[in-house]
């Protein structure tokens, strides 16, 4: 799994060819969705918020005259 920060959020991806069809499902192939990405995101919310706050503090600490 990969996660990339964007200006408006986060883009999650996977180098696995079938990562998206497994997560979202593929009705034509009778594959039910397995929302594994959401399980990881929900389980990591506190960690993500802590890391985000740390980075914001780091960047604001570099601002001169604020």
Secondary structure, DSSP 8 states (H G I E B T S, - for coil): -EEEE-SSSEEEE-SSTTHHHHHH-BGGGTB----HHHHHHHHTHHHHHHHHHHHHHHHHHT-TT-
